[in-house]
Amino acid sequence: MFWAKEEEENSLIRLLKSDHFTLEDVLLNEFVVQEARYGKAELVNYITKEENIVALLNFSLNPVIDSSLPMKQQYRYKV
């Protein structure tokens, strides 16, 4: 969680070191806010890749709305 020590290798850092993951995996990880706050190079480098910036903009500007979900989850992005 966000209160974990900075020097511990958490699930997000392990995910970023793996070979196969998606932008959605990164954004939904429980440590993404903590690591963004710490300015972790692995996360910054991944998020600032051109294709990820474009995907983030698409998530924001063209949300996929699933009306079958509860209201809280309807605007959750889909990759």
Secondary structure, DSSP 4 states (H G I P E B T S, - for coil): -TTS-TTS--HHHHHHHSS---HHHHHHSTTHHHHHHHT-HHHHHHHTSHHHHHHHHHHHHSPPP-TTS-GGGTT----
